[in-house]
Amino acid sequence: MLSTQYRIRLQRICEAIELGESVQLHEMIWAEKLAKVNGHARTMLSQARRKAQNPDMEQDDLDGFLNALDLGDPDPSNHRTGFSSADEIADWFTRDDTDTDEWRKRD
């Protein structure tokens, strides 16, 4: 759980991200470190990044639904648009971070 002070500070950073405003480097480093150890902070940052990428997002469309559930990668350059072979599909379902235990951590 985030303390009130941390939550308010993170909300200010997320609002700046959503509006496309600049965020100071030390603030962004702090937010990223917090997001690594706290799931709620991670969700807040990824939702802010999605809203920055798609400012016309509505709550009742598919993008808004995915954002509300915090599903998918907020960076559209990482999105797949199709597969050319069965091997590419199998590779897509394979985790790249099996050497780290970070994906197994729980909040």
N, C-alpha and C positions, 0 to 999 in steps of 0.2 A: 504494500500500500504506500502511496506517495504522501508525504507530508503536505500540508496546505501550502507552505512556502515553496516547495519544489514544484507542486502542481501549478501554481500561479506563474512561476518563472517559466515552466515548460509551455504553458498556454500562450504566454506572450511570444515565445519563440515560434510556436506553431502558427500563430496568427500572422506573424511576419512572413513565414514561409508561404502560407496560403495566398497572401497578398503580393507575393513576389518581391518583397522588400529585402534589403540586405540584412544579414544576421552576422554579428561579430564572431570571429573565429573562436574565441574562448567560450562563447555561449554555445556554439554548435558542437564543440568538443565536449562540453559538459552534457549537452542533450544526448549525444551519441553514447557516451559512457553510461548515462542513466538508462538509456534504452536497451543497452546490453544486459543489464541486470534486472530490469523491471518490465514486465509484459505490457502493463498499461501505458507506460511511457513509449514503448516501442509502437504500440497501436496508435497513439496520438501522433507520433512523428510520421508514420507511414500514411495515415489518413490526411494529414496536412500536405504531404508531398503529392498524393493523388489529386487533392483539390487544386493544388498549384498547377499540375499538369493538365487538368480538365476543369477550368473554372465554370463551365456551363453545366456541370454535373447536377442533376436533379435527384432528389431522394427516391423518387418512384421509378427511375430508369435502372437499367442493368448496372451501369457504372456506380450509381449511388448505392445500390444494393450490395455490390461487392465491396465498396468502401465501408459501408456500415458494418459488414462482417469481417473487415480487414483481411480479405482474401486476395491473393495475387500480388504480383510485384508492382509497386507504384511507378517504376520506370518503364515507359512504353518501349524503349529500345531493347529490353529484355524479353518482350512478348514474342511468342511463336505464332506464326500465321499459317503454318502447314508443315507437313512432313513429306519427304520424298521417298522414304523407305521404312520398312519395319524396324530396321536397326536404329534409325533416328528416334522412333517412338520409344524403343526400349531404353535408349540413352537418356531421353527426356525424363523417364520415370526413375532413373538412377540418381541417388544423392551424390553430389560432388563433395560434400563436407563430411564424409565418413571418418576422416582422420581426426576430426575434432569432435569433442563431446558437447559443443555448444548447442547443437540442435536437440539434444536430449534433455537439456535443462528445463526445469519447471519453475514457475514463479511461486 
